[in-house]
Amino acid sequence: MKKSSLRTIAMVWAAVMIAVISSTLTMLFSGRAAQTQAAEPRWVTQEEYETLQRYSRLEEVRTSLLKNYYKDLDDDTLVLGAIRGMAKAVDDPYTFYYTPEEMKRADENNNGAYTGIGALLQNTADGQIQVARVYSNTPAEGAGLRAGDRIIAVDGAAVSGEDGRSYNDAVNRIRGEAGAAVTLTLLRGGETVDISITRGDVQIDYASYRMLPGNIGYICISQFSGNAAILFSQAIEAFKSQGAVGLVVDVRDNPGGLLDQVVDIADSLLPTGVIVYVKEKDGTRQDFYSDEAFYDVPLVVLVNDMSASASEILAASVQAFHRGTVVGVNTFGKGIVQSLHTFESDGAGLQMTTSSYFDALDRCPQDVGVAPDVEVALVGDGVPLEPDPQSDNQLAAAIELLQRQIQD
């Protein structure tokens, strides 16, 4: 998952090797120039020389493998492995390298239109991959995939969600051509289950809304991507026209998304002030503000232990402004922001963690999450796909709280 629209510049192994080769050629050329033109030699700097020395072993290993390994090797594969290894050495599950093909698939997923099965997946705290949501009218729904299922293998190959790279590998295996089947091995209720899903063209709406009994508006945001902010704005206008007297914003099982989307959505719910600010390692701070116009009705935000990143920004900002009540259980605890650098030469990308975010009370949820104002544990196997207070005790608690506020 890309987490921010911020941009940054990164140096990876390929870039280092170009710099090394360039420095070497400069040194050689300078020597010849001195001989032929009696010009002053241009030597590499101490920093360039130290870079050359530092990465010379990497080039030695690459050369030795290509020459001596008992099977033929692909040089591009070795370079890709070195780049991935450098990103992995950061020891951050959200820092990794995208090939051009992976970048294309990631962009499709963020836009909500792609070929696949139609399910929202996320990493769990124990390093597995869990189905957070099965979208309506998709191959996943038709095949019987359920929220809460844990995917342990794809077409017989084991997968995990121990870091961003592993998660993306699993997602790429699940994705594929329309009409082709993929077999998922699941952990469901303590049992192992295999299901076959025929991939298809999927169009995802990342938010849905409806009016609940008692004139309570309900908006579910499954991810802060694609058309989520647009649909949220449409929902607010619909609720205004229908005379809603309260609002529930459901971000349970929402893994996050784009920073600009959650800022836009929070702006429509909050009065003037700092929604969130991000701070880089050098102390540079960027603030994101809400203006004075906002939808002023009693508000509840529903969260759970898989509400992460942008979902936590929304919940924390509502608390910081004393604008509404957060109901559910402690959130996931991801308070860091990723930036994506795209390499113009081929469209590849490097995602890396570049900053931490804080709410207006200077709280960062990294590793601690956002504690709800009213703690309510969900009864049942998972968050129901349809908003029904009869089968969803957390939603029922949110509605009851709003009704008390409205009556007061």
matplotlib code that plots the C-alpha trace (Angstrom):
import matplotlib.pyplot as plt

x = [0.0, 1.3, 0.8, 1.5, 1.5, 4.7, 7.7, 11.4, 14.7, 16.3, 19.6, 19.5, 22.2, 21.7, 22.2, 25.2, 26.8, 26.2, 27.9, 30.8, 31.2, 30.9, 33.5, 35.9, 35.4, 36.0, 39.2, 40.4, 39.4, 41.0, 44.3, 44.2, 43.3, 46.3, 48.5, 47.1, 46.1, 48.4, 45.2, 44.8, 43.6, 40.1, 40.2, 37.3, 36.4, 37.2, 33.5, 33.2, 36.3, 34.9, 31.6, 33.6, 35.4, 32.3, 30.4, 33.3, 32.5, 29.0, 30.3, 32.9, 30.1, 28.0, 30.9, 31.9, 28.3, 27.9, 31.3, 31.5, 28.0, 27.2, 24.1, 23.5, 22.3, 20.4, 22.2, 19.0, 17.7, 20.9, 20.6, 17.0, 17.9, 20.6, 18.1, 15.5, 18.2, 19.2, 15.6, 15.1, 18.2, 16.4, 14.4, 11.1, 8.1, 6.9, 10.1, 10.5, 11.1, 8.5, 9.4, 7.6, 5.0, 4.4, 4.0, 1.4, -0.6, -0.3, -1.7, -4.6, -5.4, -5.3, -7.6, -10.1, -10.1, -8.1, -8.2, -8.4, -10.8, -12.2, -11.1, -9.3, -6.3, -4.1, -1.1, -1.9, 0.2, 1.5, 2.7, -0.1, -2.4, -6.1, -9.1, -10.4, -13.3, -15.0, -16.5, -20.0, -20.6, -17.0, -15.4, -14.3, -17.9, -19.1, -16.5, -17.4, -14.3, -15.1, -13.8, -11.5, -10.1, -6.3, -4.5, -1.6, -0.9, -1.7, -1.7, 0.1, 2.9, 3.1, 2.7, 3.0, 2.5, 5.6, 6.6, 5.5, 7.6, 6.0, 2.5, 3.0, 4.3, 1.2, -1.1, 0.7, 0.2, -3.5, -3.9, -3.8, -5.6, -9.4, -10.9, -7.9, -8.5, -6.4, -6.6, -6.3, -5.5, -7.2, -7.3, -10.9, -12.2, -9.2, -9.5, -7.6, -9.8, -9.0, -11.2, -10.8, -11.7, -11.9, -10.4, -12.4, -12.4, -13.1, -14.3, -14.2, -16.0, -13.9, -16.8, -20.4, -23.2, -26.9, -29.4, -30.1, -33.3, -33.6, -32.1, -28.6, -26.2, -23.8, -20.6, -18.2, -14.7, -12.8, -9.6, -8.5, -7.9, -9.6, -13.0, -13.3, -13.1, -15.6, -18.1, -17.7, -18.6, -21.6, -22.7, -22.6, -24.7, -27.2, -27.5, -27.9, -30.8, -32.4, -32.2, -29.7, -29.4, -26.3, -23.4, -21.4, -18.1, -16.9, -13.2, -13.0, -10.6, -9.5, -5.7, -5.1, -4.4, -3.4, -2.7, -4.4, -7.6, -8.0, -7.2, -10.0, -12.4, -11.4, -11.7, -15.4, -15.9, -13.7, -13.7, -10.6, -7.3, -4.5, -5.8, -2.4, 1.2, 4.1, 7.7, 10.8, 14.0, 15.6, 12.7, 11.0, 7.3, 4.4, 0.9, -2.4, -5.4, -9.1, -11.1, -14.1, -16.8, -17.8, -20.7, -21.9, -24.0, -23.2, -20.5, -19.2, -16.1, -16.0, -12.6, -11.1, -7.6, -7.2, -7.9, -4.5, -2.6, -5.0, -7.9, -6.0, -5.4, -9.2, -10.0, -7.2, -8.2, -11.8, -10.6, -8.2, -11.0, -13.5, -15.6, -17.1, -16.7, -14.5, -16.1, -14.6, -11.2, -7.6, -6.4, -3.5, -0.7, 0.9, 2.0, 4.5, 4.2, 5.6, 6.7, 7.0, 9.8, 9.1, 12.1, 11.4, 13.6, 11.4, 8.5, 9.9, 9.4, 10.9, 8.5, 10.1, 9.1, 10.1, 8.2, 6.0, 2.6, 1.0, -2.4, -3.1, -2.3, 1.2, 0.2, 1.8, 0.0, 3.1, 3.1, 0.4, -2.6, -5.6, -7.6, -11.4, -13.4, -15.9, -14.6, -16.8, -15.5, -17.2, -19.3, -19.1, -16.6, -16.0, -17.4, -20.7, -20.5, -23.9, -24.7, -27.1, -27.3, -29.1, -26.0, -23.3, -23.1, -20.4, -22.7, -25.6, -23.5, -22.6, -26.3, -27.4, -24.7, -25.8, -29.4, -28.6, -26.7, -29.5, -32.1, -30.0]
y = [0.0, 3.6, 5.8, 9.4, 11.6, 13.4, 13.0, 12.4, 11.5, 8.2, 6.5, 2.8, 0.3, 0.9, 4.7, 4.0, 1.9, 4.6, 7.1, 4.7, 4.0, 7.8, 8.6, 6.0, 7.2, 10.8, 9.8, 7.9, 10.7, 13.3, 11.4, 11.3, 14.9, 15.8, 13.8, 15.1, 18.7, 19.5, 20.4, 20.3, 16.7, 16.5, 13.9, 12.3, 13.8, 12.0, 11.3, 9.8, 7.7, 6.3, 5.5, 3.6, 1.6, 0.9, -0.6, -2.3, -5.5, -5.5, -5.3, -8.1, -10.4, -9.6, -10.3, -13.5, -14.9, -14.2, -15.8, -18.7, -19.8, -23.3, -22.1, -19.1, -16.1, -13.1, -9.8, -7.8, -10.3, -9.8, -6.1, -6.3, -8.5, -6.0, -3.2, -5.1, -6.2, -2.6, -1.6, -4.6, -3.7, -0.6, -3.1, -1.2, -3.2, -0.2, 0.5, -1.4, -1.2, -1.6, -2.8, -1.0, -3.8, -3.6, 0.1, -0.2, -2.7, -0.6, 2.4, 0.4, -0.8, 2.8, 3.9, 1.1, -0.5, -3.6, -7.3, -9.5, -11.0, -7.9, -8.2, -5.8, -7.5, -6.3, -7.4, -8.6, -7.8, -11.4, -11.2, -12.9, -11.7, -11.3, -10.6, -7.2, -6.8, -8.7, -6.2, -6.7, -8.2, -9.4, -12.8, -13.0, -12.7, -15.2, -17.8, -17.4, -15.6, -14.1, -11.2, -12.6, -15.4, -15.6, -16.4, -18.8, -19.9, -18.9, -21.7, -23.9, -21.4, -20.2, -16.4, -14.1, -10.5, -10.1, -6.9, -4.8, -6.8, -10.1, -8.6, -7.2, -10.5, -12.2, -9.6, -9.9, -13.7, -13.3, -10.7, -12.0, -12.2, -12.0, -15.5, -17.3, -19.1, -18.7, -21.1, -19.6, -21.7, -20.1, -20.4, -20.2, -20.9, -23.1, -25.1, -25.0, -24.4, -24.2, -22.1, -21.4, -17.9, -16.9, -13.5, -10.7, -7.0, -5.2, -1.7, -0.8, 2.0, 2.8, 4.3, 3.6, 5.3, 5.1, 6.6, 4.4, 4.5, 7.5, 9.8, 8.7, 9.0, 6.1, 6.2, 3.3, 4.0, 0.9, 2.6, 6.2, 5.7, 6.0, 7.7, 7.6, 11.4, 12.0, 9.5, 11.0, 14.4, 13.0, 11.3, 14.5, 16.4, 13.5, 13.5, 17.3, 17.0, 14.2, 15.9, 13.6, 14.4, 12.4, 10.7, 7.5, 7.2, 3.6, 3.0, -0.5, -2.7, 0.3, 0.0, 3.6, 5.1, 8.5, 11.4, 14.0, 12.0, 11.7, 15.4, 16.3, 14.0, 15.3, 18.9, 18.4, 17.2, 19.6, 23.3, 25.5, 24.0, 21.6, 18.2, 16.5, 17.4, 15.4, 15.7, 14.5, 13.3, 16.8, 18.3, 19.8, 20.0, 20.3, 21.1, 20.2, 22.4, 22.4, 25.5, 26.9, 25.2, 21.7, 19.3, 20.1, 17.1, 14.7, 12.4, 8.9, 7.3, 3.5, 1.8, -1.6, -3.1, -3.1, 0.6, 1.9, 4.9, 7.4, 5.8, 6.7, 10.2, 10.7, 9.2, 11.1, 14.4, 14.0, 13.4, 16.4, 18.8, 17.3, 17.0, 13.6, 10.2, 7.4, 4.0, 0.5, -0.9, 0.3, 0.9, -0.7, 1.8, 3.1, 6.6, 6.9, 8.2, 6.8, 8.7, 7.3, 8.2, 7.2, 6.6, 8.5, 6.2, 3.1, 3.9, 1.8, 3.2, 3.3, 3.6, 4.6, 5.8, 9.5, 11.0, 10.5, 12.1, 13.8, 15.1, 18.6, 17.3, 16.2, 12.5, 9.9, 6.6, 4.6, 1.3, 2.5, 3.2, 5.4, 4.5, 4.8, 7.2, 4.4, 0.9, -1.7, -5.1, -6.6, -9.7, -12.1, -13.3, -10.1, -6.7, -7.2, -6.0, -4.4, -1.8, -3.6, -2.7, -6.0, -8.0, -5.4, -4.4, -1.8, 0.0, -0.4, 1.3, 4.1, 4.7, 4.6, 7.2, 9.5, 9.2, 10.2, 13.2, 14.2, 14.0, 16.1]
z = [0.0, -1.1, 1.9, 0.8, -2.3, -1.0, -3.2, -2.4, -4.0, -3.3, -4.3, -4.9, -6.0, -9.7, -9.2, -7.1, -9.7, -12.4, -10.1, -9.6, -13.3, -14.0, -11.4, -12.8, -16.4, -15.2, -13.5, -16.6, -19.0, -16.7, -16.9, -20.7, -20.9, -18.8, -21.1, -24.4, -23.5, -20.6, -18.7, -15.0, -14.0, -12.5, -9.8, -8.0, -4.6, -1.4, -1.0, -4.5, -3.9, -0.6, -2.4, -5.0, -2.4, -0.4, -3.3, -5.1, -3.2, -4.6, -8.1, -7.3, -6.1, -9.2, -11.5, -9.7, -9.8, -13.5, -14.3, -11.9, -10.8, -12.2, -14.0, -16.3, -14.5, -15.6, -14.8, -14.5, -11.9, -9.9, -10.0, -8.9, -6.0, -4.9, -5.0, -3.1, -0.6, 0.0, 0.7, 3.0, 4.9, 6.2, 8.3, 7.7, 6.5, 4.5, 2.6, -0.7, -4.4, -7.1, -10.6, -13.4, -13.6, -9.9, -10.0, -12.7, -10.6, -7.5, -9.4, -10.7, -7.1, -5.8, -8.6, -7.8, -11.3, -11.9, -12.8, -9.8, -7.2, -5.5, -1.9, 0.5, 2.1, 4.9, 7.0, 10.5, 13.6, 13.6, 10.0, 8.2, 5.4, 6.3, 4.2, 5.6, 3.2, 0.3, -2.1, -3.5, -7.0, -7.3, -8.1, -4.4, -3.2, -5.7, -4.6, -0.9, 0.3, 3.7, 5.8, 8.5, 6.3, 6.5, 3.2, 3.8, 0.2, -3.4, -6.0, -3.5, -2.8, 0.8, 1.4, 4.3, 5.3, 7.4, 5.5, 2.6, 0.1, 1.1, 1.1, -2.3, -3.6, -2.4, -3.9, -7.2, -7.2, -6.5, -9.3, -12.9, -16.2, -16.3, -16.7, -15.1, -11.8, -8.7, -5.7, -2.2, 0.8, 3.8, 7.6, 8.6, 12.0, 12.8, 9.7, 6.3, 3.3, -0.4, -2.7, -6.4, -7.7, -11.3, -11.7, -13.4, -14.1, -10.8, -10.1, -6.5, -4.7, -1.6, 0.3, 0.6, 2.5, 3.4, 5.8, 8.9, 10.9, 13.1, 10.4, 11.2, 8.3, 7.9, 5.8, 5.5, 4.1, 3.3, 2.1, 1.6, -2.1, -5.4, -5.2, -1.4, -0.9, -3.8, -2.5, 1.0, -0.3, -2.1, 1.1, 3.1, 0.5, 0.5, 4.3, 4.3, 1.8, 3.8, 7.1, 8.9, 12.6, 13.3, 11.5, 11.8, 10.0, 9.9, 9.3, 10.8, 8.9, 6.9, 6.4, 5.4, 2.0, 0.7, 3.1, 0.9, 0.9, 4.6, 5.0, 2.5, 4.4, 7.8, 6.6, 5.9, 9.5, 11.5, 12.3, 11.7, 12.9, 12.3, 11.3, 11.2, 10.8, 9.5, 10.7, 8.9, 10.6, 10.3, 12.2, 9.1, 9.8, 7.4, 8.7, 7.1, 8.0, 8.0, 7.2, 9.1, 7.1, 8.3, 8.6, 12.1, 13.4, 16.3, 15.1, 15.9, 14.3, 14.5, 14.7, 15.4, 15.7, 12.0, 11.5, 10.5, 9.3, 7.6, 9.6, 12.8, 11.5, 11.2, 14.6, 16.4, 14.8, 15.8, 19.4, 19.3, 18.2, 20.6, 17.5, 18.1, 19.8, 18.8, 19.5, 19.2, 20.3, 20.2, 16.6, 14.8, 15.6, 12.4, 12.8, 9.9, 6.4, 3.2, 0.1, -3.4, -5.7, -9.3, -11.6, -14.8, -16.9, -16.7, -14.3, -11.4, -7.9, -4.4, -1.5, 1.8, 5.2, 5.3, 8.2, 11.3, 11.7, 14.8, 15.6, 17.0, 20.5, 19.4, 19.7, 17.3, 17.2, 16.1, 18.0, 20.4, 18.3, 19.1, 22.2, 21.7, 23.8, 24.3, 24.2, 22.6, 21.5, 18.5, 19.1, 16.2, 13.6, 11.8, 10.8, 8.9, 5.3, 5.5, 8.3, 10.6, 14.3, 14.9, 14.0, 14.7, 18.4, 17.7, 15.3, 17.7, 20.4, 18.1, 17.2, 20.8, 21.7, 18.9, 19.9, 23.5, 22.2, 19.9, 22.7, 25.0]

ax = plt.figure().add_subplot(projection="3d")
ax.plot(x, y, z, "-o")
ax.set_aspect("equal")
plt.show()
